[in-house]
Amino acid sequence: MERRDFGSTGMRTSILGFGGFHLLEIPVAEASYLLNRYLDAGGNYIETAASYGNGESEIKIGMAVSHRRDEFILATKTGERTAKGCADSLDRSLANLRTDHVDLFIMHGVGTIGELDAILAPGGAIGAAEAARKDGKIRFIGISMHGQPDVLINALERYPFDAVMTTINYYDRFNFPEIEEVLVPLAKSKGAAVILMKPIADGYLWKSAEKAFRYAFCRDVPLVVSGMNNREMLEKDIGYAESFVPMTAEEEEELFETAPELGNYVCRQCGRCMVCPEGIPIQDIFRLEGYYDRQMHDGIVRDAADYALRQRLRFWFGNREMAKQGYEMIVNNADRCTGCGKCMPLCPYGIDIIYKLDVASYKLGGRKIL
């Protein structure tokens, strides 16, 4: 399995990482099989969090592979924001994992600037992490969040984190374009590793898993972390990693054009529609719709299972208020559309821009009826 440099840490990680959340769904014996099979296949990055089952995931990992501790890079996360809470959380994690240190300790799910401020303030979690690093309990410090990456960008500008963990997949590329356009280059310039999570968009891309993993492995990141809770899934993911061949630019564009999950509704953010005589910033409005609900509510009738999955995932990242606030700042909003149609033939993806502006107004502007 291919290995890549993990930022400036000196570590090298396999391109496929093992995420520990879904270990909550299976017994210890099966978790042990999966983790050991992953290591036998050449994987070397296992990641979990204190909050996964209130330590259950950590405990299963400790029971399953602590005897092979020198064979893999181990990461865990804390949701604590104070120094004391962070220190206590780390000690519990080390006991659960049956180890004296973790290689990467991640500030988990930092979703607001206020949380980041608390972590970096005197008496905040970062102080405890730095003390733990001096004591040999951790080697490197990271930070994670989901969705719109403003907090991670701010974090990298304020503190020398060794790694950032973020959502990257070919669907959310167009909902949160700043991740690949701003965050990833910024992290690379500062020597911070980027950990790619959610390669199949929380399960939304499950029907296109092979293409989704290939796209993910093509990103300029050290590794792709995936949750694996059964043997078939594990073997498929290992196979995707072992057979990985980079996409050409033409193949990537073909994916963007033909992926069924993108269809003729999700805006690809190409900007070719920006010719509105009313001055409507169409691309910006559709980007805000991506923040709002990942462009998942589109008024198209689907089967019950697909509908239920989309409803479950559309507000997964909690960016609705951010999207609405951004929309309030737009003077020439979607309601200014006269239906002239000048933009319509310019979209290379066949999007009904007039209809989509109506949907955006419904979601972001408070229009009562769509």
Helices and strands as residue ranges (DSSP letters): E 3-5, E 12-14, E 16-19, G 21-25, H 28-40, E 45-47, H 56-65, G 66-71, E 73-78, H 83-97, E 102-107, H 113-120, H 125-134, E 138-144, H 150-158, E 163-167, G 172-174, H 178-178, I 179-183, H 184-189, E 193-197, G 201-203, G 206-208, H 209-218, E 223-227, H 231-242, H 249-258, H 282-293, H 304-313, H 320-328, G 334-336, G 344-346, H 353-364
